[in-house]
Amino acid sequence: MNDIVKAALLGIVEGVTEFLPVSSTGHLIIVNQWLSFDPAFTAAFDVAIQFGAVLSVLALYRKKLFAFGPGTGEGSARSTFSLWIKVTVGVLPALVLGFLFDDFMEEHLFNATVVAIALVVGGIALLLLDRRPASGRFASVDVLPLRIALAIGAIQCLAMIPGTSRSAATIVGAVLLGASRVAAVEFSFLLALPTIAAASGYSLLKLDKSVLAANVPALAVGALVSFVVAALVASGFLRFIGKRNFAVFGWYRIALGLIILGLLAASFTFAA
């Protein structure tokens, strides 16, 4: 298959799954069985499409994230500054634990068995979460206290286990700590900015720069497709969760996890 076509297809997978509570990493591990590039380039490509997805959050929330400067009301600027503080505080646990354990996680946990189990466990968690009221003590990200932002960030670290889903971990944590479903989803989007940017930057430092230079077209296509698809999916997900619950994502995760476990039991081999 042409590398550009592969890049576009993988960009779609990343864009669809990054902000939904279904695990983008888990899906990429699975889809890479059939669409993967050369191993040396796959890591670089995954970084590029994740970066494309995270840029979509900047586009969607640009007015809330950059309400500074002339012509901006004092209240709006104060709210924006407060939002950045919450996001910064929320990402601190992931930065610390990611720096300490990222290599260990990649070496020991990036396999189909771990992904499958994490998908099932996370799916059950989402189904149980639906028993809680849709509205919590904190109706929006604006009223989320710093201590709650930090606690959500700590729970987000569970997503270091592939298949858990960064989005699912932060949403479950936020709702359990009192956020409404909409506020939980929004904060999950916003926490993706520094979390994915830091993870991508760290990964880039370890990559062979000659590999990047030789595959610029595929990188660009994958990142662009991921950006567009992620923007559409994120805005649609926010509208969806304002009216519905997480059940469809919970059942999807459980079904996919059981299918993977069934394939493994039947001796189907997933590459790392």
N, C-alpha and C positions, 0 to 999 in steps of 0.2 A: 504494500500500500504506500502511496506517495506520502512523504513526510509532512507536507503541508496539510493534507487531508487528515492524517493522524493528529496533527497539532490542533486542528479545528475541532475534531471529535473529542479529544481530551480536554480542550478548553470548555466545551459544552458540559462535560461531566463535572469539571471543577466548578464552573459557574452555577450549575444547578444545585450542587451538593454543599458548597462552602457555607451558606448561611441557613440551610435547612438542618434540622437536628438529626441527620442521618449519617454523618461522617464522610467528609470529602476524602480524607486520607485512606479510609477503608475502601471507598469506591475506586480510588485510583490504583490501589494495590491490586484490586480484583481486575479492573479493566486493563491494566498493564500486562495481564497475561496474554492479551491478544493484540494490543495496540502499542506496546512499549517501543521506545527507541533503544539505541545502544545504551547499556547500563551507565556508562560514563556521562551520557547526555541526559538520561531520564531524570536524574537528581536536579540538574540545572533547569530542565524544562518544568518540573513540578514547582520549583521556586518561582519561575516566571509567571505561570498561570495563577498561582496563589496571589502574587503581587497584583496581577490584573484584576482579580476578584476584589481585593481589598481597596483598590482605587475606586471601585464602584460605590463604596461607602462614603468616600470623600465627596463624590459627585452627588449622592442622594442627600447627604447631611451638610453640604457646604454652607448653607445659611446659618445652621446652628453652630457649626464648628469654627466659622470665621467671621463672626459678628463683631469685628473690631474696627477701629479706624474712624475717620471723619464721616459724619452722617449716621453713625450708629448710636442708638439710644443707650444711655448709661445702664438701664436695666438689662437690655439685651447683651451688652458687653459683659456685665457681671455674670449673667447666666451662662454665657459661653465660657468664661474663665472657670467658673465652677464645674462645668461639664468636663473641661480638659483635666482639671484636678482629679475628678472622680475616675476618669479613664486612666490617668497616670497611676493613681493609687491602685486601681483594679488590676493593672498589668504587672505590678511589682512581684507578686508571688511566682508568676509564670516566668519572668525574666530570671529570677534566682534559681528556681528548680530546673528550668530549661538549660541554663548554663552548666549546672552541676550534673544533670542526668541525661541530657539529650543523646549523647553517644551511646550510653548504656541502653537506653530505650530502643534506639535504632538497631542495635546489635542483637538484642534479646527478645524484643516484642513485636517487631515488624514482620509478622507472618499471618497467614490466613486463619489459623486456629484462634489466635488472640483477637483478631478482627471479628470473627464470627461470634465468639463469646461476648465480646464487648457490645456488639450490635444487639444481641438478645437481651442482655442485662439492661442496656440503655432503653430498649423498647419497652421493657416492663416498667422501668422508672417513669417513662412518659405516660404510660397508661395509668399508673398510680397517681401521677401528678394531676390528671384530669378530674380526680375526686375532690380537689381543692377548688374553692371559688375562683372565678376568672378575675375578679377584682381583688386586689390586695390592699395593704396599708399604704403602699406607695404607688400611686396611680400613674406616675410618669418618672422618667429619668431625672427630671429637674428636682424632684423632692427626695431622691435617693440619698440617704446619709453616707458620709465617707466610710464609716465603719462597715456598712452593708456592702459598699462597692469593693472594699478590701476583702471581705468574706467571700463575695462572689468570685473575685479574682483567684482566691485560694482554691475554691471548688473547681474553677476552670482548669486547674493543673491536672485534674483527672484525665483531660483530653490528651495528655502526653501518651496515654495508652491508645494505640491505634484502634479505630473502630468505635471509640467512645463518643467522639464528636465534640469539638470545642463549643459549637452552638448548643448542643444538647446539655452539656455540662453547665454552661453559664445560665441557660434558661431554667433548668431544674433548680440550680442553686438560688437564682434570683427569686423564683416563685416561692420556694420553701422559706426564704428569708423575708417574704412579705411583699414582693413586687407584683404588680398586676401582670397578666400575660403579655400585654402590649409593651409595658415598660421592660419586662424581662427580655423580650425579643429585641427591642431597640438597644438596650445596653449590651446585649450579645453582639449586635452589629458593630457598635462603637468600640468594644473591647478588641474586636478583630483588627482594628487599625494598628495599634502598637504591637499586639501579639504577633500577628503575621509578618509585619514589617521587620520586627526584631528577629524572628525565626528565619525569614528570608535572607536578611543581611548576614546572619551568622552562617547560614548554609553557603552563601556566595563566597565567603572568605575561604571555605574549604574546597571550592570547585576549581577545576583546571580552566583557566581563562581562555586557553586555546580552543577548548571544546565549545565555549560560549561563542567565540568569534566565528567559528565554522558553521554555526547553526542559527544565525541571526534571523533569517526569514521564518523558520519554524517557531522560534521564541516569540517573535512579534505577532504572528498569527494567533498562537495559543493565548497569549496575554490579552490581545484585543477581543477575541471571542469570549474569553472568560469574563472580561470586564462587562461586555454588553449583556451576556446571559445572566451574570450575577446581579447586575442592576435590576433587570426585569424580575428575576426570581425574588430578590430581597423585598422589593416594593410589593409584589404580589403576596408574599408570605405575611407581611405585616397586615395587609388588608384581610387575608384569610383568617389569621389568628384573632383579629378583632371580632369575628363573627362565629368562628368555629373553635375546636379544641385540637389537642395534639395526638388524638387517637390514631389517625391515619398514618402518622409518622411512626408511632409506636408499633403498630401492626406490621408496617412495612419492614422495620428494622428486624423484628422477630422472624418474619418470613424469610428475609434475605440471610440472616444469620443461620437459620436452620437449614436452608438450601446449601450454604457453604459447608456446614458441618456434615451434611449428607454426602456432598461431593468428596470431602476429605475421607469419610468412612468408606467410600467406594474407591479409594486409592487415587483420586484425581489429585495431581500435584500442582500446587500454586507456587510459582517462583517468588522469591523474596522481593 
